[in-house]
Amino acid sequence: MTPDARFTELLDDLKMLGVTQSTSFGKRGMTADGKVIACFLDDSMAFKLGASTPEHVAALALSGAELWDPSGMGRPFKDWVRVPQAHEDTWSRFAEQALHHIRQHL
């Protein structure tokens, strides 16, 4: 499955939880309750997991994962982790955790 198809499948799975597609940072994104929880980045996804949460630490521990720098200018977002396609089997879990994270902080 292509990363784009995986994003669409994931979005469809999360619609029942109130997640909608949006454009965020110039990319296809996922939004819930007016907050961006994830962005599709061609061959990876970035998730807003909350700095230093167990989910954030677990995502950063994956090979090739890193803090997401949407500007590409060395200013990464501390709450966001970019997870490469090699770990697309974790995308669903991280999207759900990002949703949970933003709902805890409303």
Secondary structure, DSSP 8 states (H G I E B T S, - for coil): --HHHHHHHHHHHHGGGT-EEEEETTEEEEEETTEEEEEE-SSEEEEE--TTSHHHHHHHTSTT-EEE-TTSSS--EEEEEEEEGGGGGGHHHHHHHHHHHHHHT-
